[in-house]
Amino acid sequence: MLQSYAKFVSQIFFPELNAAAEFYKRLTQEVEQKKPGSRMLFARDEPKTSGDGSKTQIQLELELPPNDVLSELGICLPKNVQM
């Protein structure tokens, strides 16, 4: 029943969630093959730079999005469920 409810809620309120989750899952798998243990990072804004001529500092604000949205939310849909 939980899986049916998860499917219903995601279709009604977040119709693009499954496609986005699948994209990031495949992207994560691709990166994981090349560099095991990696995590995806998103920059919130453009990097801020400052310097005094001999030294440059770069400041970043990073987000750690989930690598597999559905599984990190505890939702595991059967393979034959189409969203």
mmCIF file of the N, C-alpha and C atoms, coordinates in Angstrom:
data_MODEL
# 
_entry.id   MODEL 
# 
loop_
_atom_site.group_PDB 
_atom_site.id 
_atom_site.type_symbol 
_atom_site.label_atom_id 
_atom_site.label_alt_id 
_atom_site.label_comp_id 
_atom_site.label_asym_id 
_atom_site.label_entity_id 
_atom_site.label_seq_id 
_atom_site.pdbx_PDB_ins_code 
_atom_site.Cartn_x 
_atom_site.Cartn_y 
_atom_site.Cartn_z 
_atom_site.occupancy 
_atom_site.B_iso_or_equiv 
_atom_site.pdbx_formal_charge 
_atom_site.auth_seq_id 
_atom_site.auth_comp_id 
_atom_site.auth_asym_id 
_atom_site.auth_atom_id 
_atom_site.pdbx_PDB_model_num 
ATOM 1   N N  . MET A 1 1  ? 0.819  -1.196 0.000   1.00 0.00 ? 1  MET A N  1 
ATOM 2   C CA . MET A 1 1  ? 0.000  0.000  0.000   1.00 0.00 ? 1  MET A CA 1 
ATOM 3   C C  . MET A 1 1  ? 0.866  1.264  0.000   1.00 0.00 ? 1  MET A C  1 
ATOM 4   N N  . LEU A 1 2  ? 1.964  1.239  0.752   1.00 0.00 ? 2  LEU A N  1 
ATOM 5   C CA . LEU A 1 2  ? 2.852  2.402  0.797   1.00 0.00 ? 2  LEU A CA 1 
ATOM 6   C C  . LEU A 1 2  ? 3.393  2.714  -0.596  1.00 0.00 ? 2  LEU A C  1 
ATOM 7   N N  . GLN A 1 3  ? 3.759  1.676  -1.353  1.00 0.00 ? 3  GLN A N  1 
ATOM 8   C CA . GLN A 1 3  ? 4.297  1.900  -2.697  1.00 0.00 ? 3  GLN A CA 1 
ATOM 9   C C  . GLN A 1 3  ? 3.236  2.515  -3.608  1.00 0.00 ? 3  GLN A C  1 
ATOM 10  N N  . SER A 1 4  ? 1.989  2.062  -3.493  1.00 0.00 ? 4  SER A N  1 
ATOM 11  C CA . SER A 1 4  ? 0.903  2.622  -4.298  1.00 0.00 ? 4  SER A CA 1 
ATOM 12  C C  . SER A 1 4  ? 0.667  4.088  -3.924  1.00 0.00 ? 4  SER A C  1 
ATOM 13  N N  . TYR A 1 5  ? 0.727  4.375  -2.629  1.00 0.00 ? 5  TYR A N  1 
ATOM 14  C CA . TYR A 1 5  ? 0.534  5.744  -2.165  1.00 0.00 ? 5  TYR A CA 1 
ATOM 15  C C  . TYR A 1 5  ? 1.675  6.634  -2.662  1.00 0.00 ? 5  TYR A C  1 
ATOM 16  N N  . ALA A 1 6  ? 2.904  6.132  -2.594  1.00 0.00 ? 6  ALA A N  1 
ATOM 17  C CA . ALA A 1 6  ? 4.059  6.900  -3.067  1.00 0.00 ? 6  ALA A CA 1 
ATOM 18  C C  . ALA A 1 6  ? 3.914  7.216  -4.552  1.00 0.00 ? 6  ALA A C  1 
ATOM 19  N N  . LYS A 1 7  ? 3.481  6.241  -5.321  1.00 0.00 ? 7  LYS A N  1 
ATOM 20  C CA . LYS A 1 7  ? 3.270  6.453  -6.752  1.00 0.00 ? 7  LYS A CA 1 
ATOM 21  C C  . LYS A 1 7  ? 2.194  7.512  -6.969  1.00 0.00 ? 7  LYS A C  1 
ATOM 22  N N  . PHE A 1 8  ? 1.077  7.392  -6.250  1.00 0.00 ? 8  PHE A N  1 
ATOM 23  C CA . PHE A 1 8  ? -0.033 8.335  -6.384  1.00 0.00 ? 8  PHE A CA 1 
ATOM 24  C C  . PHE A 1 8  ? 0.416  9.758  -6.046  1.00 0.00 ? 8  PHE A C  1 
ATOM 25  N N  . VAL A 1 9  ? 1.053  9.926  -4.897  1.00 0.00 ? 9  VAL A N  1 
ATOM 26  C CA . VAL A 1 9  ? 1.481  11.256 -4.453  1.00 0.00 ? 9  VAL A CA 1 
ATOM 27  C C  . VAL A 1 9  ? 2.478  11.857 -5.428  1.00 0.00 ? 9  VAL A C  1 
ATOM 28  N N  . SER A 1 10 ? 3.440  11.064 -5.880  1.00 0.00 ? 10 SER A N  1 
ATOM 29  C CA . SER A 1 10 ? 4.441  11.619 -6.784  1.00 0.00 ? 10 SER A CA 1 
ATOM 30  C C  . SER A 1 10 ? 3.833  11.981 -8.133  1.00 0.00 ? 10 SER A C  1 
ATOM 31  N N  . GLN A 1 11 ? 2.862  11.201 -8.615  1.00 0.00 ? 11 GLN A N  1 
ATOM 32  C CA . GLN A 1 11 ? 2.225  11.530 -9.888  1.00 0.00 ? 11 GLN A CA 1 
ATOM 33  C C  . GLN A 1 11 ? 1.376  12.798 -9.784  1.00 0.00 ? 11 GLN A C  1 
ATOM 34  N N  . ILE A 1 12 ? 0.673  12.962 -8.680  1.00 0.00 ? 12 ILE A N  1 
ATOM 35  C CA . ILE A 1 12 ? -0.219 14.105 -8.528  1.00 0.00 ? 12 ILE A CA 1 
ATOM 36  C C  . ILE A 1 12 ? 0.542  15.399 -8.232  1.00 0.00 ? 12 ILE A C  1 
ATOM 37  N N  . PHE A 1 13 ? 1.445  15.358 -7.259  1.00 0.00 ? 13 PHE A N  1 
ATOM 38  C CA . PHE A 1 13 ? 2.102  16.583 -6.799  1.00 0.00 ? 13 PHE A CA 1 
ATOM 39  C C  . PHE A 1 13 ? 3.448  16.862 -7.459  1.00 0.00 ? 13 PHE A C  1 
ATOM 40  N N  . PHE A 1 14 ? 4.136  15.820 -7.893  1.00 0.00 ? 14 PHE A N  1 
ATOM 41  C CA . PHE A 1 14 ? 5.475  15.986 -8.468  1.00 0.00 ? 14 PHE A CA 1 
ATOM 42  C C  . PHE A 1 14 ? 5.612  15.113 -9.714  1.00 0.00 ? 14 PHE A C  1 
ATOM 43  N N  . PRO A 1 15 ? 4.884  15.409 -10.797 1.00 0.00 ? 15 PRO A N  1 
ATOM 44  C CA . PRO A 1 15 ? 4.896  14.527 -11.954 1.00 0.00 ? 15 PRO A CA 1 
ATOM 45  C C  . PRO A 1 15 ? 6.274  14.359 -12.591 1.00 0.00 ? 15 PRO A C  1 
ATOM 46  N N  . GLU A 1 16 ? 7.160  15.315 -12.421 1.00 0.00 ? 16 GLU A N  1 
ATOM 47  C CA . GLU A 1 16 ? 8.486  15.203 -13.030 1.00 0.00 ? 16 GLU A CA 1 
ATOM 48  C C  . GLU A 1 16 ? 9.512  14.532 -12.101 1.00 0.00 ? 16 GLU A C  1 
ATOM 49  N N  . LEU A 1 17 ? 9.104  14.170 -10.890 1.00 0.00 ? 17 LEU A N  1 
ATOM 50  C CA . LEU A 1 17 ? 10.037 13.601 -9.916  1.00 0.00 ? 17 LEU A CA 1 
ATOM 51  C C  . LEU A 1 17 ? 10.690 12.307 -10.409 1.00 0.00 ? 17 LEU A C  1 
ATOM 52  N N  . ASN A 1 18 ? 9.904  11.390 -10.947 1.00 0.00 ? 18 ASN A N  1 
ATOM 53  C CA . ASN A 1 18 ? 10.479 10.110 -11.349 1.00 0.00 ? 18 ASN A CA 1 
ATOM 54  C C  . ASN A 1 18 ? 11.499 10.278 -12.467 1.00 0.00 ? 18 ASN A C  1 
ATOM 55  N N  . ALA A 1 19 ? 11.194 11.106 -13.459 1.00 0.00 ? 19 ALA A N  1 
ATOM 56  C CA . ALA A 1 19 ? 12.140 11.336 -14.555 1.00 0.00 ? 19 ALA A CA 1 
ATOM 57  C C  . ALA A 1 19 ? 13.429 11.977 -14.038 1.00 0.00 ? 19 ALA A C  1 
ATOM 58  N N  . ALA A 1 20 ? 13.296 12.965 -13.158 1.00 0.00 ? 20 ALA A N  1 
ATOM 59  C CA . ALA A 1 20 ? 14.480 13.622 -12.581 1.00 0.00 ? 20 ALA A CA 1 
ATOM 60  C C  . ALA A 1 20 ? 15.270 12.646 -11.721 1.00 0.00 ? 20 ALA A C  1 
ATOM 61  N N  . ALA A 1 21 ? 14.569 11.868 -10.914 1.00 0.00 ? 21 ALA A N  1 
ATOM 62  C CA . ALA A 1 21 ? 15.239 10.889 -10.050 1.00 0.00 ? 21 ALA A CA 1 
ATOM 63  C C  . ALA A 1 21 ? 15.985 9.857  -10.885 1.00 0.00 ? 21 ALA A C  1 
ATOM 64  N N  . GLU A 1 22 ? 15.378 9.413  -11.953 1.00 0.00 ? 22 GLU A N  1 
ATOM 65  C CA . GLU A 1 22 ? 16.024 8.425  -12.830 1.00 0.00 ? 22 GLU A CA 1 
ATOM 66  C C  . GLU A 1 22 ? 17.255 9.023  -13.508 1.00 0.00 ? 22 GLU A C  1 
ATOM 67  N N  . PHE A 1 23 ? 17.162 10.286 -13.960 1.00 0.00 ? 23 PHE A N  1 
ATOM 68  C CA . PHE A 1 23 ? 18.304 10.960 -14.583 1.00 0.00 ? 23 PHE A CA 1 
ATOM 69  C C  . PHE A 1 23 ? 19.487 11.039 -13.613 1.00 0.00 ? 23 PHE A C  1 
ATOM 70  N N  . TYR A 1 24 ? 19.231 11.519 -12.389 1.00 0.00 ? 24 TYR A N  1 
ATOM 71  C CA . TYR A 1 24 ? 20.315 11.664 -11.422 1.00 0.00 ? 24 TYR A CA 1 
ATOM 72  C C  . TYR A 1 24 ? 20.851 10.313 -10.962 1.00 0.00 ? 24 TYR A C  1 
ATOM 73  N N  . LYS A 1 25 ? 19.994 9.308  -10.925 1.00 0.00 ? 25 LYS A N  1 
ATOM 74  C CA . LYS A 1 25 ? 20.457 7.963  -10.572 1.00 0.00 ? 25 LYS A CA 1 
ATOM 75  C C  . LYS A 1 25 ? 21.428 7.445  -11.632 1.00 0.00 ? 25 LYS A C  1 
ATOM 76  N N  . ARG A 1 26 ? 21.075 7.624  -12.915 1.00 0.00 ? 26 ARG A N  1 
ATOM 77  C CA . ARG A 1 26 ? 21.973 7.188  -13.997 1.00 0.00 ? 26 ARG A CA 1 
ATOM 78  C C  . ARG A 1 26 ? 23.260 8.011  -14.002 1.00 0.00 ? 26 ARG A C  1 
ATOM 79  N N  . LEU A 1 27 ? 23.141 9.325  -13.774 1.00 0.00 ? 27 LEU A N  1 
ATOM 80  C CA . LEU A 1 27 ? 24.324 10.184 -13.719 1.00 0.00 ? 27 LEU A CA 1 
ATOM 81  C C  . LEU A 1 27 ? 25.253 9.749  -12.586 1.00 0.00 ? 27 LEU A C  1 
ATOM 82  N N  . THR A 1 28 ? 24.682 9.458  -11.427 1.00 0.00 ? 28 THR A N  1 
ATOM 83  C CA . THR A 1 28 ? 25.463 9.007  -10.276 1.00 0.00 ? 28 THR A CA 1 
ATOM 84  C C  . THR A 1 28 ? 26.155 7.687  -10.582 1.00 0.00 ? 28 THR A C  1 
ATOM 85  N N  . GLN A 1 29 ? 25.453 6.757  -11.225 1.00 0.00 ? 29 GLN A N  1 
ATOM 86  C CA . GLN A 1 29 ? 26.048 5.467  -11.577 1.00 0.00 ? 29 GLN A CA 1 
ATOM 87  C C  . GLN A 1 29 ? 27.227 5.652  -12.526 1.00 0.00 ? 29 GLN A C  1 
ATOM 88  N N  . GLU A 1 30 ? 27.078 6.575  -13.481 1.00 0.00 ? 30 GLU A N  1 
ATOM 89  C CA . GLU A 1 30 ? 28.152 6.843  -14.431 1.00 0.00 ? 30 GLU A CA 1 
ATOM 90  C C  . GLU A 1 30 ? 29.392 7.394  -13.714 1.00 0.00 ? 30 GLU A C  1 
ATOM 91  N N  . VAL A 1 31 ? 29.177 8.339  -12.817 1.00 0.00 ? 31 VAL A N  1 
ATOM 92  C CA . VAL A 1 31 ? 30.297 8.914  -12.072 1.00 0.00 ? 31 VAL A CA 1 
ATOM 93  C C  . VAL A 1 31 ? 30.905 7.869  -11.130 1.00 0.00 ? 31 VAL A C  1 
ATOM 94  N N  . GLU A 1 32 ? 30.056 7.083  -10.477 1.00 0.00 ? 32 GLU A N  1 
ATOM 95  C CA . GLU A 1 32 ? 30.511 6.051  -9.542  1.00 0.00 ? 32 GLU A CA 1 
ATOM 96  C C  . GLU A 1 32 ? 31.422 5.037  -10.241 1.00 0.00 ? 32 GLU A C  1 
ATOM 97  N N  . GLN A 1 33 ? 31.132 4.734  -11.505 1.00 0.00 ? 33 GLN A N  1 
ATOM 98  C CA . GLN A 1 33 ? 31.986 3.811  -12.265 1.00 0.00 ? 33 GLN A CA 1 
ATOM 99  C C  . GLN A 1 33 ? 33.379 4.392  -12.478 1.00 0.00 ? 33 GLN A C  1 
ATOM 100 N N  . LYS A 1 34 ? 33.447 5.700  -12.693 1.00 0.00 ? 34 LYS A N  1 
ATOM 101 C CA . LYS A 1 34 ? 34.738 6.346  -12.951 1.00 0.00 ? 34 LYS A CA 1 
ATOM 102 C C  . LYS A 1 34 ? 35.482 6.702  -11.672 1.00 0.00 ? 34 LYS A C  1 
ATOM 103 N N  . LYS A 1 35 ? 34.723 7.075  -10.624 1.00 0.00 ? 35 LYS A N  1 
ATOM 104 C CA . LYS A 1 35 ? 35.358 7.451  -9.360  1.00 0.00 ? 35 LYS A CA 1 
ATOM 105 C C  . LYS A 1 35 ? 34.480 6.964  -8.211  1.00 0.00 ? 35 LYS A C  1 
ATOM 106 N N  . PRO A 1 36 ? 34.719 5.728  -7.745  1.00 0.00 ? 36 PRO A N  1 
ATOM 107 C CA . PRO A 1 36 ? 33.898 5.148  -6.669  1.00 0.00 ? 36 PRO A CA 1 
ATOM 108 C C  . PRO A 1 36 ? 33.901 6.023  -5.410  1.00 0.00 ? 36 PRO A C  1 
ATOM 109 N N  . GLY A 1 37 ? 32.743 6.081  -4.761  1.00 0.00 ? 37 GLY A N  1 
ATOM 110 C CA . GLY A 1 37 ? 32.620 6.838  -3.519  1.00 0.00 ? 37 GLY A CA 1 
ATOM 111 C C  . GLY A 1 37 ? 32.320 8.314  -3.710  1.00 0.00 ? 37 GLY A C  1 
ATOM 112 N N  . SER A 1 38 ? 32.147 8.747  -4.950  1.00 0.00 ? 38 SER A N  1 
ATOM 113 C CA . SER A 1 38 ? 31.878 10.164 -5.219  1.00 0.00 ? 38 SER A CA 1 
ATOM 114 C C  . SER A 1 38 ? 30.472 10.544 -4.809  1.00 0.00 ? 38 SER A C  1 
ATOM 115 N N  . ARG A 1 39 ? 30.282 11.833 -4.502  1.00 0.00 ? 39 ARG A N  1 
ATOM 116 C CA . ARG A 1 39 ? 28.964 12.400 -4.212  1.00 0.00 ? 39 ARG A CA 1 
ATOM 117 C C  . ARG A 1 39 ? 28.738 13.573 -5.161  1.00 0.00 ? 39 ARG A C  1 
ATOM 118 N N  . MET A 1 40 ? 27.490 13.785 -5.516  1.00 0.00 ? 40 MET A N  1 
ATOM 119 C CA . MET A 1 40 ? 27.134 14.895 -6.364  1.00 0.00 ? 40 MET A CA 1 
ATOM 120 C C  . MET A 1 40 ? 27.087 16.170 -5.521  1.00 0.00 ? 40 MET A C  1 
ATOM 121 N N  . LEU A 1 41 ? 27.603 17.256 -6.067  1.00 0.00 ? 41 LEU A N  1 
ATOM 122 C CA . LEU A 1 41 ? 27.566 18.558 -5.411  1.00 0.00 ? 41 LEU A CA 1 
ATOM 123 C C  . LEU A 1 41 ? 26.988 19.581 -6.379  1.00 0.00 ? 41 LEU A C  1 
ATOM 124 N N  . PHE A 1 42 ? 26.151 20.454 -5.868  1.00 0.00 ? 42 PHE A N  1 
ATOM 125 C CA . PHE A 1 42 ? 25.639 21.563 -6.667  1.00 0.00 ? 42 PHE A CA 1 
ATOM 126 C C  . PHE A 1 42 ? 26.128 22.853 -6.032  1.00 0.00 ? 42 PHE A C  1 
ATOM 127 N N  . ALA A 1 43 ? 26.564 23.785 -6.863  1.00 0.00 ? 43 ALA A N  1 
ATOM 128 C CA . ALA A 1 43 ? 26.928 25.119 -6.382  1.00 0.00 ? 43 ALA A CA 1 
ATOM 129 C C  . ALA A 1 43 ? 25.667 25.974 -6.373  1.00 0.00 ? 43 ALA A C  1 
ATOM 130 N N  . ARG A 1 44 ? 25.425 26.673 -5.256  1.00 0.00 ? 44 ARG A N  1 
ATOM 131 C CA . ARG A 1 44 ? 24.224 27.522 -5.151  1.00 0.00 ? 44 ARG A CA 1 
ATOM 132 C C  . ARG A 1 44 ? 24.307 28.726 -6.073  1.00 0.00 ? 44 ARG A C  1 
ATOM 133 N N  . ASP A 1 45 ? 25.466 29.343 -6.156  1.00 0.00 ? 45 ASP A N  1 
ATOM 134 C CA . ASP A 1 45 ? 25.686 30.543 -6.971  1.00 0.00 ? 45 ASP A CA 1 
ATOM 135 C C  . ASP A 1 45 ? 27.042 30.444 -7.640  1.00 0.00 ? 45 ASP A C  1 
ATOM 136 N N  . GLU A 1 46 ? 27.367 31.472 -8.367  1.00 0.00 ? 46 GLU A N  1 
ATOM 137 C CA . GLU A 1 46 ? 28.699 31.563 -8.960  1.00 0.00 ? 46 GLU A CA 1 
ATOM 138 C C  . GLU A 1 46 ? 29.739 31.661 -7.837  1.00 0.00 ? 46 GLU A C  1 
ATOM 139 N N  . PRO A 1 47 ? 30.942 31.108 -8.051  1.00 0.00 ? 47 PRO A N  1 
ATOM 140 C CA . PRO A 1 47 ? 31.989 31.238 -7.030  1.00 0.00 ? 47 PRO A CA 1 
ATOM 141 C C  . PRO A 1 47 ? 32.342 32.702 -6.788  1.00 0.00 ? 47 PRO A C  1 
ATOM 142 N N  . LYS A 1 48 ? 32.625 33.021 -5.523  1.00 0.00 ? 48 LYS A N  1 
ATOM 143 C CA . LYS A 1 48 ? 33.067 34.374 -5.159  1.00 0.00 ? 48 LYS A CA 1 
ATOM 144 C C  . LYS A 1 48 ? 34.578 34.331 -5.011  1.00 0.00 ? 48 LYS A C  1 
ATOM 145 N N  . THR A 1 49 ? 35.243 35.220 -5.691  1.00 0.00 ? 49 THR A N  1 
ATOM 146 C CA . THR A 1 49 ? 36.707 35.249 -5.623  1.00 0.00 ? 49 THR A CA 1 
ATOM 147 C C  . THR A 1 49 ? 37.173 36.551 -4.984  1.00 0.00 ? 49 THR A C  1 
ATOM 148 N N  . SER A 1 50 ? 38.278 36.440 -4.294  1.00 0.00 ? 50 SER A N  1 
ATOM 149 C CA . SER A 1 50 ? 38.936 37.616 -3.728  1.00 0.00 ? 50 SER A CA 1 
ATOM 150 C C  . SER A 1 50 ? 40.428 37.332 -3.692  1.00 0.00 ? 50 SER A C  1 
ATOM 151 N N  . GLY A 1 51 ? 41.200 38.363 -3.665  1.00 0.00 ? 51 GLY A N  1 
ATOM 152 C CA . GLY A 1 51 ? 42.637 38.158 -3.643  1.00 0.00 ? 51 GLY A CA 1 
ATOM 153 C C  . GLY A 1 51 ? 43.393 39.432 -3.365  1.00 0.00 ? 51 GLY A C  1 
ATOM 154 N N  . ASP A 1 52 ? 44.669 39.229 -3.050  1.00 0.00 ? 52 ASP A N  1 
ATOM 155 C CA . ASP A 1 52 ? 45.528 40.382 -2.758  1.00 0.00 ? 52 ASP A CA 1 
ATOM 156 C C  . ASP A 1 52 ? 46.685 40.482 -3.744  1.00 0.00 ? 52 ASP A C  1 
ATOM 157 N N  . GLY A 1 53 ? 46.562 39.833 -4.878  1.00 0.00 ? 53 GLY A N  1 
ATOM 158 C CA . GLY A 1 53 ? 47.624 39.893 -5.875  1.00 0.00 ? 53 GLY A CA 1 
ATOM 159 C C  . GLY A 1 53 ? 48.443 38.617 -5.925  1.00 0.00 ? 53 GLY A C  1 
ATOM 160 N N  . SER A 1 54 ? 48.887 38.125 -4.762  1.00 0.00 ? 54 SER A N  1 
ATOM 161 C CA . SER A 1 54 ? 49.697 36.912 -4.754  1.00 0.00 ? 54 SER A CA 1 
ATOM 162 C C  . SER A 1 54 ? 48.879 35.673 -4.393  1.00 0.00 ? 54 SER A C  1 
ATOM 163 N N  . LYS A 1 55 ? 47.692 35.898 -3.859  1.00 0.00 ? 55 LYS A N  1 
ATOM 164 C CA . LYS A 1 55 ? 46.869 34.775 -3.424  1.00 0.00 ? 55 LYS A CA 1 
ATOM 165 C C  . LYS A 1 55 ? 45.417 35.055 -3.785  1.00 0.00 ? 55 LYS A C  1 
ATOM 166 N N  . THR A 1 56 ? 44.756 34.045 -4.336  1.00 0.00 ? 56 THR A N  1 
ATOM 167 C CA . THR A 1 56 ? 43.341 34.163 -4.672  1.00 0.00 ? 56 THR A CA 1 
ATOM 168 C C  . THR A 1 56 ? 42.550 33.175 -3.841  1.00 0.00 ? 56 THR A C  1 
ATOM 169 N N  . GLN A 1 57 ? 41.464 33.645 -3.271  1.00 0.00 ? 57 GLN A N  1 
ATOM 170 C CA . GLN A 1 57 ? 40.568 32.768 -2.517  1.00 0.00 ? 57 GLN A CA 1 
ATOM 171 C C  . GLN A 1 57 ? 39.273 32.613 -3.292  1.00 0.00 ? 57 GLN A C  1 
ATOM 172 N N  . ILE A 1 58 ? 38.766 31.390 -3.298  1.00 0.00 ? 58 ILE A N  1 
ATOM 173 C CA . ILE A 1 58 ? 37.498 31.099 -3.959  1.00 0.00 ? 58 ILE A CA 1 
ATOM 174 C C  . ILE A 1 58 ? 36.540 30.579 -2.902  1.00 0.00 ? 58 ILE A C  1 
ATOM 175 N N  . GLN A 1 59 ? 35.372 31.196 -2.834  1.00 0.00 ? 59 GLN A N  1 
ATOM 176 C CA . GLN A 1 59 ? 34.363 30.780 -1.865  1.00 0.00 ? 59 GLN A CA 1 
ATOM 177 C C  . GLN A 1 59 ? 33.171 30.205 -2.617  1.00 0.00 ? 59 GLN A C  1 
ATOM 178 N N  . LEU A 1 60 ? 32.756 28.992 -2.212  1.00 0.00 ? 60 LEU A N  1 
ATOM 179 C CA . LEU A 1 60 ? 31.628 28.306 -2.835  1.00 0.00 ? 60 LEU A CA 1 
ATOM 180 C C  . LEU A 1 60 ? 30.592 27.950 -1.787  1.00 0.00 ? 60 LEU A C  1 
ATOM 181 N N  . GLU A 1 61 ? 29.329 28.019 -2.163  1.00 0.00 ? 61 GLU A N  1 
ATOM 182 C CA . GLU A 1 61 ? 28.259 27.489 -1.327  1.00 0.00 ? 61 GLU A CA 1 
ATOM 183 C C  . GLU A 1 61 ? 27.751 26.249 -2.040  1.00 0.00 ? 61 GLU A C  1 
ATOM 184 N N  . LEU A 1 62 ? 27.926 25.093 -1.400  1.00 0.00 ? 62 LEU A N  1 
ATOM 185 C CA . LEU A 1 62 ? 27.589 23.824 -2.038  1.00 0.00 ? 62 LEU A CA 1 
ATOM 186 C C  . LEU A 1 62 ? 26.395 23.150 -1.374  1.00 0.00 ? 62 LEU A C  1 
ATOM 187 N N  . GLU A 1 63 ? 25.634 22.429 -2.175  1.00 0.00 ? 63 GLU A N  1 
ATOM 188 C CA . GLU A 1 63 ? 24.513 21.619 -1.716  1.00 0.00 ? 63 GLU A CA 1 
ATOM 189 C C  . GLU A 1 63 ? 24.853 20.165 -1.997  1.00 0.00 ? 63 GLU A C  1 
ATOM 190 N N  . LEU A 1 64 ? 24.419 19.283 -1.123  1.00 0.00 ? 64 LEU A N  1 
ATOM 191 C CA . LEU A 1 64 ? 24.574 17.840 -1.330  1.00 0.00 ? 64 LEU A CA 1 
ATOM 192 C C  . LEU A 1 64 ? 23.208 17.244 -1.667  1.00 0.00 ? 64 LEU A C  1 
ATOM 193 N N  . PRO A 1 65 ? 22.834 17.223 -2.957  1.00 0.00 ? 65 PRO A N  1 
ATOM 194 C CA . PRO A 1 65 ? 21.539 16.634 -3.301  1.00 0.00 ? 65 PRO A CA 1 
ATOM 195 C C  . PRO A 1 65 ? 21.606 15.115 -3.147  1.00 0.00 ? 65 PRO A C  1 
ATOM 196 N N  . PRO A 1 66 ? 20.471 14.475 -2.993  1.00 0.00 ? 66 PRO A N  1 
ATOM 197 C CA . PRO A 1 66 ? 20.488 13.018 -2.892  1.00 0.00 ? 66 PRO A CA 1 
ATOM 198 C C  . PRO A 1 66 ? 20.926 12.388 -4.211  1.00 0.00 ? 66 PRO A C  1 
ATOM 199 N N  . ASN A 1 67 ? 21.732 11.331 -4.141  1.00 0.00 ? 67 ASN A N  1 
ATOM 200 C CA . ASN A 1 67 ? 22.150 10.639 -5.347  1.00 0.00 ? 67 ASN A CA 1 
ATOM 201 C C  . ASN A 1 67 ? 21.033 9.782  -5.917  1.00 0.00 ? 67 ASN A C  1 
ATOM 202 N N  . ASP A 1 68 ? 20.194 9.257  -5.075  1.00 0.00 ? 68 ASP A N  1 
ATOM 203 C CA . ASP A 1 68 ? 19.046 8.462  -5.510  1.00 0.00 ? 68 ASP A CA 1 
ATOM 204 C C  . ASP A 1 68 ? 17.854 8.936  -4.682  1.00 0.00 ? 68 ASP A C  1 
ATOM 205 N N  . VAL A 1 69 ? 17.115 9.887  -5.220  1.00 0.00 ? 69 VAL A N  1 
ATOM 206 C CA . VAL A 1 69 ? 16.053 10.579 -4.477  1.00 0.00 ? 69 VAL A CA 1 
ATOM 207 C C  . VAL A 1 69 ? 15.079 9.606  -3.825  1.00 0.00 ? 69 VAL A C  1 
ATOM 208 N N  . LEU A 1 70 ? 14.541 8.681  -4.593  1.00 0.00 ? 70 LEU A N  1 
ATOM 209 C CA . LEU A 1 70 ? 13.514 7.802  -4.056  1.00 0.00 ? 70 LEU A CA 1 
ATOM 210 C C  . LEU A 1 70 ? 14.053 6.898  -2.953  1.00 0.00 ? 70 LEU A C  1 
ATOM 211 N N  . SER A 1 71 ? 15.208 6.280  -3.156  1.00 0.00 ? 71 SER A N  1 
ATOM 212 C CA . SER A 1 71 ? 15.722 5.379  -2.112  1.00 0.00 ? 71 SER A CA 1 
ATOM 213 C C  . SER A 1 71 ? 16.162 6.143  -0.869  1.00 0.00 ? 71 SER A C  1 
ATOM 214 N N  . GLU A 1 72 ? 16.683 7.355  -1.029  1.00 0.00 ? 72 GLU A N  1 
ATOM 215 C CA . GLU A 1 72 ? 17.083 8.131  0.135   1.00 0.00 ? 72 GLU A CA 1 
ATOM 216 C C  . GLU A 1 72 ? 15.875 8.646  0.917   1.00 0.00 ? 72 GLU A C  1 
ATOM 217 N N  . LEU A 1 73 ? 14.698 8.642  0.282   1.00 0.00 ? 73 LEU A N  1 
ATOM 218 C CA . LEU A 1 73 ? 13.457 8.973  0.979   1.00 0.00 ? 73 LEU A CA 1 
ATOM 219 C C  . LEU A 1 73 ? 12.783 7.723  1.523   1.00 0.00 ? 73 LEU A C  1 
ATOM 220 N N  . GLY A 1 74 ? 13.398 6.560  1.275   1.00 0.00 ? 74 GLY A N  1 
ATOM 221 C CA . GLY A 1 74 ? 12.833 5.304  1.756   1.00 0.00 ? 74 GLY A CA 1 
ATOM 222 C C  . GLY A 1 74 ? 11.735 4.751  0.871   1.00 0.00 ? 74 GLY A C  1 
ATOM 223 N N  . ILE A 1 75 ? 11.657 5.240  -0.370  1.00 0.00 ? 75 ILE A N  1 
ATOM 224 C CA . ILE A 1 75 ? 10.639 4.764  -1.305  1.00 0.00 ? 75 ILE A CA 1 
ATOM 225 C C  . ILE A 1 75 ? 11.309 3.823  -2.299  1.00 0.00 ? 75 ILE A C  1 
ATOM 226 N N  . CYS A 1 76 ? 10.835 2.612  -2.349  1.00 0.00 ? 76 CYS A N  1 
ATOM 227 C CA . CYS A 1 76 ? 11.379 1.612  -3.259  1.00 0.00 ? 76 CYS A CA 1 
ATOM 228 C C  . CYS A 1 76 ? 10.237 1.071  -4.106  1.00 0.00 ? 76 CYS A C  1 
ATOM 229 N N  . LEU A 1 77 ? 10.156 1.543  -5.329  1.00 0.00 ? 77 LEU A N  1 
ATOM 230 C CA . LEU A 1 77 ? 9.096  1.102  -6.223  1.00 0.00 ? 77 LEU A CA 1 
ATOM 231 C C  . LEU A 1 77 ? 9.528  -0.164 -6.954  1.00 0.00 ? 77 LEU A C  1 
ATOM 232 N N  . PRO A 1 78 ? 8.613  -1.104 -7.149  1.00 0.00 ? 78 PRO A N  1 
ATOM 233 C CA . PRO A 1 78 ? 8.945  -2.297 -7.952  1.00 0.00 ? 78 PRO A CA 1 
ATOM 234 C C  . PRO A 1 78 ? 9.340  -1.888 -9.356  1.00 0.00 ? 78 PRO A C  1 
ATOM 235 N N  . LYS A 1 79 ? 10.177 -2.692 -10.001 1.00 0.00 ? 79 LYS A N  1 
ATOM 236 C CA . LYS A 1 79 ? 10.681 -2.382 -11.346 1.00 0.00 ? 79 LYS A CA 1 
ATOM 237 C C  . LYS A 1 79 ? 9.553  -2.232 -12.361 1.00 0.00 ? 79 LYS A C  1 
ATOM 238 N N  . ASN A 1 80 ? 8.440  -2.982 -12.187 1.00 0.00 ? 80 ASN A N  1 
ATOM 239 C CA . ASN A 1 80 ? 7.374  -2.942 -13.187 1.00 0.00 ? 80 ASN A CA 1 
ATOM 240 C C  . ASN A 1 80 ? 6.400  -1.785 -12.992 1.00 0.00 ? 80 ASN A C  1 
ATOM 241 N N  . VAL A 1 81 ? 6.625  -0.931 -11.999 1.00 0.00 ? 81 VAL A N  1 
ATOM 242 C CA . VAL A 1 81 ? 5.740  0.224  -11.776 1.00 0.00 ? 81 VAL A CA 1 
ATOM 243 C C  . VAL A 1 81 ? 6.203  1.352  -12.673 1.00 0.00 ? 81 VAL A C  1 
ATOM 244 N N  . GLN A 1 82 ? 5.294  1.854  -13.488 1.00 0.00 ? 82 GLN A N  1 
ATOM 245 C CA . GLN A 1 82 ? 5.589  2.992  -14.354 1.00 0.00 ? 82 GLN A CA 1 
ATOM 246 C C  . GLN A 1 82 ? 5.000  4.238  -13.716 1.00 0.00 ? 82 GLN A C  1 
ATOM 247 N N  . MET A 1 83 ? 5.786  5.302  -13.657 1.00 0.00 ? 83 MET A N  1 
ATOM 248 C CA . MET A 1 83 ? 5.298  6.541  -13.041 1.00 0.00 ? 83 MET A CA 1 
ATOM 249 C C  . MET A 1 83 ? 4.981  7.536  -14.125 1.00 0.00 ? 83 MET A C  1 
# 
